Structures are given as structure tokens and as C-alpha cells.
Amino acid sequence: MITINEHYLKLQASYLFSDIAKKVNAYQEAHPEQEIIRLGIGDVTHGLPPACVEAFHKAVDEMGIDASFRGYGPEQGYAFLREAIAENDFQARGADISADEIFVSDGAKCDTSNIQELFAREIQVAIPDPVYPVYLDTNVMAGRTGTFADGRYQGLIYLDATRENNFVPDLPTEKVDLIYLCFPNNPTGSTITREGLKRWVDYARENQALILFDAAYEAFIRDESLPKSIYEIEGAREVAIEFRSLSKNAGFTGTRCAYTVVPKECRAFDSNGNAHMIHPLWNRRHCTKFNGVSYPVQRAAEAVYSAAGKAQITELVSAYMENADIIRESMIELGYDCVGGDNAPYIWIDAKGGSWDFFDMLLNKTGVVCTPGAGFGRCGEGYIRLSAFNSRENVEKAMQRIKEALV
Ligand SMILES: *Cc1c(COP(=O)(O)O)cnc(C)c1O
């Protein structure tokens, strides 16, 4: 008899985006003349930087000629890209990371999902609330949780991000083994200071724990005092794995390229308490289960680090961040408490009531779509997320409508 992995049956169906779509469709049918503006999306809207497109085209042409054709490449990524990443994203900021510690992949979603299979089922996992749901669901699938009750899976430690801690979770009071952190944060847009991050690194060192640091939004950091990488913090090389993506900074959501950093000293322990390096384990997993990102995509990614690419990405990120400024300032002017939007493309807004009530009110009064915070976890109830991923025109139009409707 073929039996299933019953842990899958514990998964809560995520109705968030389908419920949003249903409500938006119903509203559109009732108001066919109203143009809907979507400020709920977690996807970029502008085209790829021209430097990337040019490199992409050139690499596709190379693939059509025997002399320059490339078949299977190195599973970890081509040296040209790994070296560009190590130099530009780490060494240039004083973080000691070398090219052979970079594993190129087709997405930070896959990497943050897959990494947990290196660790024992019995470990104690700590996950923020509200959260990017991938960290949660992949641990449920792996059998690290009990059933779902009162909005939470049993067996996990939830790290509450609330107004009281300025949406940066406090250290756990109990001992945990695996810690997920994401800064700048999706969905709250909150950031962590060097001192704050140092406390987590110190906790991990003292407790033989490991931090999984999702830095998918580092490009949106404007405050120079904030860390972009966890490896800017002393002692992090032994206790942290970092995830990066070209999705949000360079618009690769549909093109697919990301990478994971596993420093050579980064360790985990066997049941006898002996340390093992994670680098060879992740290398083994990557080589066994993955055959590399396509050559043209890696060339397009390399162009992100060219002089032209860097200038174009700065412009792209600035355009989104100016949208974020407009959204945040408008909401503050209307008397709403907000975080995020200063070093992140998301603005997390206190809805002064239920998340879904605010969603319905906003849609019905203005035709603007937001994301109800309750969809990201129990601590998200009472908040909504607005996204800066849109055209300037749409953002200005949306904020104008909101100002007229909510004063
Ligand atoms: C968008 C996003 C990513 C990037 O995912 P990709 O698979 O690289 O597109 C990773 N983490 C978070 C929190 C995100 O919001």
C-alpha cells in the first residue's frame, strides 16, 4: 500500500491570496467602471535592467553555436558569478565571504525551504510571527510540528513581532536550535540594528544554535548604519547561513536566480555532540538534487554587478523606495501608525481594527487592494501590508483616493 507523508495533512490551506482575488473579483463585477489598484503584491513590476537583458541575449546566442555552447554547468554556479557575488555583496562591505561559499540557485524560496532537510527532525525550531509562510510550511512537511490549533502549529516556538518590540522579535526565553530571521522584513518592513543582530549571533553561539538569515530585501536598506549581511557581525560565520535573491533588487522574480551563503566554519552537531561542517552537507545536497541555474540566467545575474548594472539597479530600487515614501507619508498624515517603508518596500500599517475589515473598507471605498496582515500569522491580525512594488502613477493615484476617502 502506498501511504502518504501524513505531515502534509496538517498544513493549513493558505486562502490569503485566493480570498483576496475573490473579493476583488466580486467588487469589480459590482463596479465595472472602477479601476482597481493593487498595492498588495509581493512581486516587482518594472522590467529587467537593460544590462541584464543585454547579457541574457548574448548568452542565448552563445548557446546556439557549437563552439560556445554550454551543457551542464557546475551545480554550485559558474565561477564568474560566484566571484562577482563574493566581491561585490560581501568583501566590498568588509564581510569575509569567499566565492566557494556561495551556492547559486533558482530561488531563495527553494533554498529557505530545502535547507531544513540537513537537520534532525527533533530540533526545536523558532519562527517569527508574522512570517513569510515558507519557513513554517516546510517544517510542517518535515514533521517538526504537531497539529494546528488557535492559529499556531504545536511544537514550534513563535517569535512575536509586535508594536512592543518594534516588530523585531526578542530572544527566546527557552533553548532553541534553529532560528529563522528575515531583515529587512517581509511582511512588516522592519529592520534590525547591528547590536540587535549581534544579540542573535551571540545567542546562537552560546546555545549551539543556527540562524537562517533571509536577506532578500537587503538592497532596500538606505540607512548606512544597518547591517546588510549577517556576516558583518563578528562571530556569525560559525552560526549563520544567509539567503539572498536577485528577485526583488533586480526584478528576477520571473527569471529566477538567487544564492545561499554557507561559510566553511558553519557547524551543526551529531547526536554525540560532535561538530560537523554544514558546507559539505549542503554541497552534497545541492549536487545530488539540483543541476544548476541556466547559463543565460547566470550571465544576466553577473551583469547586475557590472558598472551599468549597478547604476540601473540603484535607479530601480530608488523608484520603488520613492513609492514607499509616498505611501508611508500619506498614511502617517491620515493618522495611521506605520513601520517599514524606510528601508524596505513594505509598509506595515496598524488598521485600528480587524485586518480584513480594513481590507474590505479600503477596497469598497477606494478600489485599492492591500494585504491583510492576519494572513501572515496571529500577530499580523490588526495590521495591513501595503507594497511599494508598483508604478509611481498607480501609487500616487491610490494615495490620492485613500486621502479623499479616509479623511
Ligand atoms: C521574495 C522573497 C524571497 C525571494 O524568493 P525567490 O524564490 O528568490 O524569488 C525570499 N524571502 C522572502 C521573505 C521574500 O519575500
The ligand as an SDF file (V2000), in Angstrom:
LIG
                    3D

 15 15  0  0  0  0  0  0  0  0999 V2000
   10.5050   37.4330   -2.3260 C   0  0  0  0  0  0  0  0  0  0  0  0
   11.1540   36.7740   -1.1690 C   0  0  0  0  0  0  0  0  0  0  0  0
   12.2080   35.8880   -1.3570 C   0  0  0  0  0  0  0  0  0  0  0  0
   12.7820   35.6250   -2.7270 C   0  0  0  0  0  0  0  0  0  0  0  0
   12.3030   34.4560   -3.2730 O   0  0  0  0  0  0  0  0  0  0  0  0
   12.8030   33.9560   -4.6930 P   0  0  0  0  0  0  0  0  0  0  0  0
   12.4370   32.4980   -4.6660 O   0  0  0  0  0  0  0  0  0  0  0  0
   14.3000   34.1580   -4.7700 O   0  0  0  0  0  0  0  0  0  0  0  0
   12.0760   34.7150   -5.7570 O   0  0  0  0  0  0  0  0  0  0  0  0
   12.7830   35.3130   -0.2370 C   0  0  0  0  0  0  0  0  0  0  0  0
   12.3560   35.6080    1.0080 N   0  0  0  0  0  0  0  0  0  0  0  0
   11.3590   36.4650    1.2180 C   0  0  0  0  0  0  0  0  0  0  0  0
   10.9670   36.7850    2.6100 C   0  0  0  0  0  0  0  0  0  0  0  0
   10.7190   37.0650    0.1330 C   0  0  0  0  0  0  0  0  0  0  0  0
    9.7020   37.9160    0.3480 O   0  0  0  0  0  0  0  0  0  0  0  0
  1  2  1  0
  2  3  1  0
  2 14  2  0
  3  4  1  0
  3 10  2  0
  4  5  1  0
  5  6  1  0
  6  7  2  0
  6  8  1  0
  6  9  1  0
 10 11  1  0
 11 12  2  0
 12 13  1  0
 12 14  1  0
 14 15  1  0
M  END
$$$$
